[in-house]
Amino acid sequence: MLPDWLEVLNEHTPEIDARLSADLASWPSLDEPHVISRHLSPEYRATSPYIQKGLKLGGIVDVLTLFLIQTPTRVGMLALGRHEQDGILTEREIEAGRLLIPHVRRAVTISNVLDACTIEGARMAEVLDALRCAVLLTDERGAILHANRSADVMLRNGGPIQGIGGVLSAKTPSAAAELRTAVRLAAEDEARIGKTGLAIRLTESAMPAVLAHVLPMHGGDLRTRLQPEAAAAVFIGTAMDEQNDADAMAAAFGLTPAETRLLAGLLAGDTLTETAGALGIAATTARTHLDNIFAKTGVSRQAELMRLAARVSSPTRPRR
């Protein structure tokens, strides 16, 4: 953004804040992107100074906003503008936004935790232990300075990572090399890290995907207050556990035991027919269970159901 455009946008901060506050207050889910062309009325768009003067100055005709965190003291979001030469956002870009949200939120959640000056020493360990994903703090060599509870279990139980002489490494050679590079760049030159370490696949292609994300730790003053000083935070999602994730969905949406068993089969990658056979029920009964699950969760397709289950089981969800 050029300086003159930034200046114009800053003039519209009160309108932007008011609009986002109103939308957040009534938004159905933080997992759903906000799209100007879909969620603001034509009347509002036609009369909004921010849209008519601010966005149009930069040739922006649409904006997709991903809501990342919302706490009593902080709101985090990522807004992506669409240039007039490409037209308004379509379902393809919006669906990409839905897929992107949990990955960006994971990074922002961990960053938010580690950037809070009130979280130090034992308190920091307590907060990290409450997260479902594995979190490790390392120095510039990759030496493990701190591992939360999930990471400790992963290290002790033969997970996809290991500590060789106290240094973090992945078990697959390609992942180990990328992890070393990402940690080194995080320590030496954060600006060069780019996509390196954004999503390191720790498992082989035939196995359920477990991804590691490397977050540089030298970017903020508060982060350097951590003792010992960390160069990088590595956070690792968990592989999908079909039964646990089905149970989480059951608790969230009031699924019956029969519906939960069907969902677990679908989450395992089986078709509806295969799941019905494994459960010993008729295909028509399986279809009835699935229709009931759709009605309770508010989705209409199996692909949407899978995405919803993935969001419910987000690795940044606190432990129970």
C-alpha positions as a LaTeX table, in Angstrom:
\begin{tabular}{lrrr}
\hline
Residue & $x$ (\AA) & $y$ (\AA) & $z$ (\AA) \\
\hline
Met1 & 0.00 & 0.00 & 0.00 \\
Leu2 & 1.33 & 3.39 & $-0.94$ \\
Pro3 & 1.56 & 6.03 & 1.82 \\
Asp4 & $-1.28$ & 8.17 & 0.43 \\
Trp5 & $-3.61$ & 5.16 & 0.30 \\
Leu6 & $-2.70$ & 4.16 & 3.86 \\
Glu7 & $-3.46$ & 7.69 & 5.00 \\
Val8 & $-6.92$ & 7.57 & 3.42 \\
Leu9 & $-7.65$ & 4.14 & 4.94 \\
Asn10 & $-6.60$ & 5.37 & 8.39 \\
Glu11 & $-9.21$ & 8.12 & 8.12 \\
His12 & $-11.89$ & 5.43 & 7.97 \\
Thr13 & $-10.73$ & 3.47 & 11.03 \\
Pro14 & $-13.83$ & 4.43 & 13.11 \\
Glu15 & $-16.17$ & 3.06 & 10.42 \\
Ile16 & $-14.09$ & $-0.12$ & 10.02 \\
Asp17 & $-14.04$ & $-0.71$ & 13.80 \\
Ala18 & $-17.78$ & $-0.11$ & 14.14 \\
Arg19 & $-18.63$ & $-2.39$ & 11.22 \\
Leu20 & $-16.38$ & $-5.24$ & 12.40 \\
Ser21 & $-17.62$ & $-4.91$ & 15.98 \\
Ala22 & $-21.22$ & $-5.21$ & 14.83 \\
Asp23 & $-20.42$ & $-8.18$ & 12.58 \\
Leu24 & $-18.44$ & $-10.00$ & 15.28 \\
Ala25 & $-21.26$ & $-9.55$ & 17.76 \\
Ser26 & $-23.64$ & $-11.50$ & 15.53 \\
Trp27 & $-21.22$ & $-13.68$ & 13.57 \\
Pro28 & $-22.24$ & $-17.37$ & 13.60 \\
Ser29 & $-18.69$ & $-18.74$ & 13.76 \\
Leu30 & $-15.14$ & $-17.42$ & 13.70 \\
Asp31 & $-14.44$ & $-20.24$ & 11.24 \\
Glu32 & $-16.59$ & $-18.51$ & 8.61 \\
Pro33 & $-14.86$ & $-15.84$ & 6.46 \\
His34 & $-16.41$ & $-12.40$ & 6.16 \\
Val35 & $-16.82$ & $-11.22$ & 2.55 \\
Ile36 & $-17.84$ & $-7.66$ & 1.76 \\
Ser37 & $-19.74$ & $-8.56$ & $-1.42$ \\
Arg38 & $-21.75$ & $-11.23$ & 0.40 \\
His39 & $-22.21$ & $-9.95$ & 3.91 \\
Leu40 & $-22.69$ & $-6.20$ & 3.47 \\
Ser41 & $-25.87$ & $-4.99$ & 1.81 \\
Pro42 & $-25.73$ & $-3.22$ & $-1.57$ \\
Glu43 & $-27.12$ & $-0.13$ & 0.16 \\
Tyr44 & $-24.32$ & $-0.11$ & 2.72 \\
Arg45 & $-21.65$ & $-0.68$ & 0.08 \\
Ala46 & $-23.01$ & 2.16 & $-2.05$ \\
Thr47 & $-22.93$ & 4.69 & 0.80 \\
Ser48 & $-19.90$ & 3.55 & 2.83 \\
Pro49 & $-17.08$ & 6.15 & 2.79 \\
Tyr50 & $-14.56$ & 3.39 & 3.55 \\
Ile51 & $-15.62$ & 1.35 & 0.51 \\
Gln52 & $-16.29$ & 4.23 & $-1.88$ \\
Lys53 & $-13.22$ & 6.31 & $-0.99$ \\
Gly54 & $-10.77$ & 4.04 & 0.80 \\
Leu55 & $-10.97$ & 0.74 & $-1.06$ \\
Lys56 & $-11.73$ & 2.17 & $-4.49$ \\
Leu57 & $-8.61$ & 4.34 & $-4.32$ \\
Gly58 & $-6.59$ & 1.12 & $-4.43$ \\
Gly59 & $-8.79$ & $-0.57$ & $-7.00$ \\
Ile60 & $-10.14$ & $-3.02$ & $-4.40$ \\
Val61 & $-13.65$ & $-4.29$ & $-5.15$ \\
Asp62 & $-13.97$ & $-6.98$ & $-2.47$ \\
Val63 & $-12.34$ & $-8.04$ & 0.80 \\
Leu64 & $-12.24$ & $-11.44$ & 2.49 \\
Thr65 & $-11.59$ & $-11.22$ & 6.23 \\
Leu66 & $-10.54$ & $-14.21$ & 8.34 \\
Phe67 & $-11.28$ & $-13.83$ & 12.05 \\
Leu68 & $-8.38$ & $-15.40$ & 13.94 \\
Ile69 & $-8.65$ & $-14.61$ & 17.64 \\
Gln70 & $-11.09$ & $-12.73$ & 19.84 \\
Thr71 & $-10.33$ & $-12.12$ & 23.50 \\
Pro72 & $-11.48$ & $-9.38$ & 25.91 \\
Thr73 & $-8.31$ & $-7.42$ & 25.09 \\
Arg74 & $-7.40$ & $-8.40$ & 21.54 \\
Val75 & $-8.93$ & $-9.13$ & 18.17 \\
Gly76 & $-6.85$ & $-10.58$ & 15.36 \\
Met77 & $-7.84$ & $-10.91$ & 11.73 \\
Leu78 & $-6.36$ & $-11.29$ & 8.27 \\
Ala79 & $-7.94$ & $-9.28$ & 5.45 \\
Leu80 & $-7.29$ & $-10.10$ & 1.78 \\
Gly81 & $-8.29$ & $-7.57$ & $-0.86$ \\
Arg82 & $-9.51$ & $-8.45$ & $-4.35$ \\
His83 & $-8.45$ & $-6.13$ & $-7.18$ \\
Glu84 & $-10.96$ & $-4.88$ & $-9.72$ \\
Gln85 & $-9.15$ & $-6.65$ & $-12.56$ \\
Asp86 & $-10.08$ & $-9.99$ & $-10.93$ \\
Gly87 & $-13.67$ & $-9.16$ & $-9.97$ \\
Ile88 & $-15.45$ & $-9.99$ & $-6.71$ \\
Leu89 & $-14.57$ & $-13.06$ & $-4.69$ \\
Thr90 & $-16.05$ & $-16.38$ & $-5.75$ \\
Glu91 & $-16.85$ & $-19.54$ & $-3.79$ \\
Arg92 & $-13.43$ & $-20.92$ & $-4.77$ \\
Glu93 & $-11.52$ & $-18.17$ & $-2.92$ \\
Ile94 & $-13.94$ & $-18.25$ & 0.02 \\
Glu95 & $-13.48$ & $-22.01$ & 0.39 \\
Ala96 & $-9.71$ & $-21.50$ & 0.28 \\
Gly97 & $-10.15$ & $-19.00$ & 3.12 \\
Arg98 & $-12.03$ & $-21.57$ & 5.18 \\
Leu99 & $-9.18$ & $-24.04$ & 4.71 \\
Leu100 & $-6.60$ & $-21.40$ & 5.59 \\
Ile101 & $-8.22$ & $-20.19$ & 8.83 \\
Pro102 & $-7.14$ & $-23.02$ & 11.20 \\
His103 & $-3.52$ & $-22.88$ & 10.02 \\
Val104 & $-3.19$ & $-19.12$ & 10.42 \\
Arg105 & $-5.14$ & $-19.20$ & 13.67 \\
Arg106 & $-2.75$ & $-21.81$ & 15.06 \\
Ala107 & 0.20 & $-19.52$ & 14.40 \\
Val108 & $-1.58$ & $-16.46$ & 15.79 \\
Thr109 & $-2.82$ & $-18.32$ & 18.86 \\
Ile110 & 0.64 & $-19.51$ & 19.81 \\
Ser111 & 2.14 & $-16.13$ & 18.99 \\
Asn112 & $-0.51$ & $-14.43$ & 21.11 \\
Val113 & 0.24 & $-16.73$ & 24.02 \\
Leu114 & 3.99 & $-16.25$ & 23.81 \\
Asp115 & 3.73 & $-12.50$ & 23.25 \\
Ala116 & 1.77 & $-11.82$ & 26.46 \\
Cys117 & 3.96 & $-10.24$ & 29.12 \\
Thr118 & 1.76 & $-11.66$ & 31.87 \\
Ile119 & 2.72 & $-15.20$ & 30.88 \\
Glu120 & 6.13 & $-15.90$ & 32.32 \\
Gly121 & 7.81 & $-18.81$ & 34.01 \\
Ala122 & 5.38 & $-21.32$ & 35.47 \\
Arg123 & 2.40 & $-19.42$ & 34.12 \\
Met124 & 3.72 & $-19.74$ & 30.56 \\
Ala125 & 4.18 & $-23.48$ & 31.02 \\
Glu126 & 0.65 & $-23.77$ & 32.38 \\
Val127 & $-0.85$ & $-22.01$ & 29.36 \\
Leu128 & 1.19 & $-24.02$ & 26.86 \\
Asp129 & 0.25 & $-27.26$ & 28.61 \\
Ala130 & $-3.42$ & $-26.39$ & 28.21 \\
Leu131 & $-3.09$ & $-26.40$ & 24.42 \\
Arg132 & $-3.93$ & $-29.57$ & 22.56 \\
Cys133 & $-1.14$ & $-29.16$ & 20.01 \\
Ala134 & 2.51 & $-29.87$ & 20.81 \\
Val135 & 4.62 & $-26.74$ & 21.38 \\
Leu136 & 8.40 & $-26.69$ & 21.68 \\
Leu137 & 10.67 & $-23.69$ & 22.22 \\
Thr138 & 14.17 & $-24.03$ & 20.78 \\
Asp139 & 17.37 & $-22.02$ & 20.53 \\
Glu140 & 19.13 & $-21.27$ & 17.25 \\
Arg141 & 20.63 & $-24.79$ & 17.12 \\
Gly142 & 17.25 & $-26.42$ & 17.64 \\
Ala143 & 18.08 & $-27.38$ & 21.22 \\
Ile144 & 14.83 & $-27.91$ & 23.10 \\
Leu145 & 14.39 & $-25.26$ & 25.80 \\
His146 & 10.82 & $-26.14$ & 26.71 \\
Ala147 & 8.27 & $-28.74$ & 25.60 \\
Asn148 & 4.65 & $-28.56$ & 26.66 \\
Arg149 & 2.76 & $-31.64$ & 27.82 \\
Ser150 & 1.63 & $-32.71$ & 24.36 \\
Ala151 & 5.13 & $-32.32$ & 22.93 \\
Asp152 & 6.62 & $-34.28$ & 25.83 \\
Val153 & 4.20 & $-37.15$ & 25.17 \\
Met154 & 5.07 & $-37.03$ & 21.47 \\
Leu155 & 8.79 & $-37.21$ & 22.24 \\
Arg156 & 8.44 & $-40.06$ & 24.74 \\
Asn157 & 5.94 & $-42.19$ & 22.82 \\
Gly158 & 7.69 & $-42.51$ & 19.49 \\
Gly159 & 5.89 & $-39.68$ & 17.68 \\
Pro160 & 7.10 & $-38.06$ & 14.45 \\
Ile161 & 9.67 & $-35.92$ & 16.29 \\
Gln162 & 12.64 & $-36.82$ & 18.45 \\
Gly163 & 15.22 & $-35.15$ & 20.64 \\
Ile164 & 18.71 & $-36.28$ & 19.67 \\
Gly165 & 21.11 & $-35.03$ & 22.29 \\
Gly166 & 18.47 & $-32.54$ & 23.33 \\
Val167 & 18.16 & $-31.15$ & 19.78 \\
Leu168 & 14.76 & $-31.27$ & 18.07 \\
Ser169 & 14.58 & $-33.30$ & 14.87 \\
Ala170 & 11.99 & $-34.99$ & 12.68 \\
Lys171 & 12.17 & $-38.71$ & 11.97 \\
Thr172 & 11.76 & $-38.40$ & 8.20 \\
Pro173 & 14.94 & $-37.01$ & 6.53 \\
Ser174 & 13.16 & $-34.41$ & 4.36 \\
Ala175 & 11.18 & $-33.04$ & 7.31 \\
Ala176 & 14.31 & $-33.01$ & 9.50 \\
Ala177 & 16.18 & $-30.95$ & 6.91 \\
Glu178 & 13.35 & $-28.44$ & 6.51 \\
Leu179 & 12.91 & $-28.16$ & 10.26 \\
Arg180 & 16.64 & $-27.40$ & 10.74 \\
Thr181 & 16.53 & $-24.78$ & 7.99 \\
Ala182 & 13.40 & $-23.12$ & 9.37 \\
Val183 & 14.81 & $-22.89$ & 12.90 \\
Arg184 & 18.09 & $-21.49$ & 11.59 \\
Leu185 & 16.31 & $-18.85$ & 9.50 \\
Ala186 & 14.03 & $-17.99$ & 12.43 \\
Ala187 & 17.14 & $-17.27$ & 14.50 \\
Glu188 & 19.31 & $-15.57$ & 11.87 \\
Asp189 & 17.03 & $-13.74$ & 9.44 \\
Glu190 & 13.29 & $-13.83$ & 10.05 \\
Ala191 & 12.64 & $-11.85$ & 6.86 \\
Arg192 & 14.04 & $-14.72$ & 4.74 \\
Ile193 & 12.01 & $-17.49$ & 6.31 \\
Gly194 & 9.12 & $-17.02$ & 3.88 \\
Lys195 & 7.23 & $-20.28$ & 3.39 \\
Thr196 & 9.98 & $-22.34$ & 4.98 \\
Gly197 & 8.58 & $-24.00$ & 8.08 \\
Leu198 & 5.02 & $-22.89$ & 7.31 \\
Ala199 & 3.72 & $-26.45$ & 7.11 \\
Ile200 & 6.34 & $-29.17$ & 7.45 \\
Arg201 & 4.84 & $-32.61$ & 6.93 \\
Leu202 & 6.35 & $-34.86$ & 9.59 \\
Thr203 & 4.70 & $-38.11$ & 8.50 \\
Glu204 & 5.10 & $-40.23$ & 5.39 \\
Ser205 & 2.57 & $-39.74$ & 2.58 \\
Ala206 & 0.81 & $-43.04$ & 3.35 \\
Met207 & 0.15 & $-41.96$ & 6.96 \\
Pro208 & $-2.26$ & $-39.36$ & 8.37 \\
Ala209 & $-0.71$ & $-35.91$ & 7.97 \\
Val210 & 0.94 & $-34.34$ & 11.02 \\
Leu211 & 2.24 & $-30.84$ & 10.31 \\
Ala212 & 4.82 & $-28.71$ & 12.11 \\
His213 & 4.87 & $-24.91$ & 11.96 \\
Val214 & 7.90 & $-22.82$ & 12.92 \\
Leu215 & 7.30 & $-19.38$ & 14.43 \\
Pro216 & 10.28 & $-16.97$ & 14.76 \\
Met217 & 10.66 & $-15.68$ & 18.29 \\
His218 & 12.87 & $-12.62$ & 17.79 \\
Gly219 & 10.17 & $-10.48$ & 16.22 \\
Gly220 & 8.80 & $-8.85$ & 19.38 \\
Asp221 & 10.31 & $-7.29$ & 22.45 \\
Leu222 & 8.10 & $-9.23$ & 24.85 \\
Arg223 & 9.11 & $-12.58$ & 23.38 \\
Thr224 & 12.76 & $-11.92$ & 24.20 \\
Arg225 & 11.79 & $-11.70$ & 27.89 \\
Leu226 & 11.23 & $-15.43$ & 27.97 \\
Gln227 & 13.90 & $-17.19$ & 29.94 \\
Pro228 & 15.75 & $-18.94$ & 28.52 \\
Glu229 & 15.50 & $-16.81$ & 25.39 \\
Ala230 & 14.01 & $-18.81$ & 22.53 \\
Ala231 & 14.80 & $-18.41$ & 18.84 \\
Ala232 & 11.82 & $-20.36$ & 17.52 \\
Ala233 & 8.57 & $-21.93$ & 18.59 \\
Val234 & 7.63 & $-25.16$ & 16.83 \\
Phe235 & 4.01 & $-26.21$ & 17.14 \\
Ile236 & 2.73 & $-29.51$ & 15.86 \\
Gly237 & $-0.83$ & $-30.53$ & 15.14 \\
Thr238 & $-2.12$ & $-33.96$ & 16.02 \\
Ala239 & $-3.16$ & $-36.59$ & 13.53 \\
Met240 & $-6.91$ & $-36.98$ & 13.25 \\
Asp241 & $-8.29$ & $-39.36$ & 15.83 \\
Glu242 & $-11.58$ & $-40.40$ & 14.26 \\
Gln243 & $-13.31$ & $-41.57$ & 17.43 \\
Asn244 & $-12.17$ & $-38.65$ & 19.57 \\
Asp245 & $-13.17$ & $-36.19$ & 16.86 \\
Ala246 & $-16.54$ & $-37.89$ & 16.42 \\
Asp247 & $-17.02$ & $-37.71$ & 20.20 \\
Ala248 & $-16.18$ & $-33.99$ & 20.11 \\
Met249 & $-18.77$ & $-33.49$ & 17.38 \\
Ala250 & $-21.30$ & $-35.48$ & 19.39 \\
Ala251 & $-20.75$ & $-33.27$ & 22.42 \\
Ala252 & $-20.97$ & $-30.09$ & 20.34 \\
Phe253 & $-24.08$ & $-30.97$ & 18.34 \\
Gly254 & $-25.97$ & $-33.53$ & 20.42 \\
Leu255 & $-25.40$ & $-36.55$ & 18.18 \\
Thr256 & $-26.81$ & $-39.89$ & 19.27 \\
Pro257 & $-24.46$ & $-42.88$ & 19.84 \\
Ala258 & $-25.54$ & $-44.39$ & 16.52 \\
Glu259 & $-24.89$ & $-41.13$ & 14.68 \\
Thr260 & $-21.51$ & $-40.79$ & 16.41 \\
Arg261 & $-20.44$ & $-44.29$ & 15.31 \\
Leu262 & $-21.44$ & $-43.50$ & 11.73 \\
Leu263 & $-19.52$ & $-40.22$ & 11.82 \\
Ala264 & $-16.39$ & $-41.95$ & 13.16 \\
Gly265 & $-16.48$ & $-44.30$ & 10.18 \\
Leu266 & $-16.80$ & $-41.43$ & 7.72 \\
Leu267 & $-13.97$ & $-39.54$ & 9.43 \\
Ala268 & $-11.81$ & $-42.65$ & 9.01 \\
Gly269 & $-12.21$ & $-42.29$ & 5.25 \\
Asp270 & $-14.83$ & $-44.99$ & 4.65 \\
Thr271 & $-17.77$ & $-44.41$ & 2.32 \\
Leu272 & $-21.31$ & $-44.38$ & 3.65 \\
Thr273 & $-21.86$ & $-47.88$ & 2.26 \\
Glu274 & $-18.63$ & $-49.20$ & 3.79 \\
Thr275 & $-19.47$ & $-47.64$ & 7.14 \\
Ala276 & $-22.95$ & $-49.16$ & 7.09 \\
Gly277 & $-21.45$ & $-52.58$ & 6.39 \\
Ala278 & $-18.90$ & $-52.25$ & 9.18 \\
Leu279 & $-21.62$ & $-51.25$ & 11.64 \\
Gly280 & $-23.97$ & $-53.97$ & 10.46 \\
Ile281 & $-26.80$ & $-51.60$ & 9.54 \\
Ala282 & $-28.81$ & $-51.12$ & 6.36 \\
Ala283 & $-27.75$ & $-48.48$ & 3.85 \\
Thr284 & $-31.10$ & $-46.73$ & 4.33 \\
Thr285 & $-30.49$ & $-46.57$ & 8.09 \\
Ala286 & $-27.02$ & $-45.13$ & 7.50 \\
Arg287 & $-28.49$ & $-42.50$ & 5.19 \\
Thr288 & $-31.06$ & $-41.57$ & 7.86 \\
His289 & $-28.28$ & $-41.18$ & 10.44 \\
Leu290 & $-26.30$ & $-39.00$ & 8.03 \\
Asp291 & $-29.31$ & $-36.81$ & 7.27 \\
Asn292 & $-29.83$ & $-36.36$ & 11.00 \\
Ile293 & $-26.17$ & $-35.38$ & 11.41 \\
Phe294 & $-26.55$ & $-32.85$ & 8.58 \\
Ala295 & $-29.63$ & $-31.36$ & 10.24 \\
Lys296 & $-27.94$ & $-31.07$ & 13.65 \\
Thr297 & $-24.68$ & $-29.62$ & 12.36 \\
Gly298 & $-26.19$ & $-27.30$ & 9.76 \\
Val299 & $-24.29$ & $-28.70$ & 6.77 \\
Ser300 & $-25.61$ & $-30.36$ & 3.64 \\
Arg301 & $-22.66$ & $-32.27$ & 2.19 \\
Gln302 & $-20.14$ & $-34.79$ & 3.50 \\
Ala303 & $-17.24$ & $-32.53$ & 2.47 \\
Glu304 & $-18.66$ & $-29.74$ & 4.64 \\
Leu305 & $-19.09$ & $-32.22$ & 7.50 \\
Met306 & $-15.42$ & $-33.24$ & 7.25 \\
Arg307 & $-14.30$ & $-29.61$ & 7.36 \\
Leu308 & $-16.52$ & $-28.93$ & 10.35 \\
Ala309 & $-15.08$ & $-31.93$ & 12.21 \\
Ala310 & $-11.56$ & $-30.68$ & 11.47 \\
Arg311 & $-12.41$ & $-27.28$ & 12.93 \\
Val312 & $-14.05$ & $-28.75$ & 16.03 \\
Ser313 & $-10.89$ & $-30.79$ & 16.64 \\
Ser314 & $-8.53$ & $-27.84$ & 16.04 \\
Pro315 & $-5.14$ & $-28.45$ & 17.72 \\
Thr316 & $-5.37$ & $-25.00$ & 19.33 \\
Arg317 & $-8.50$ & $-26.05$ & 21.21 \\
Pro318 & $-7.79$ & $-26.09$ & 24.94 \\
Arg319 & $-7.56$ & $-29.45$ & 26.67 \\
Arg320 & $-10.58$ & $-30.57$ & 28.64 \\
\hline
\end{tabular}
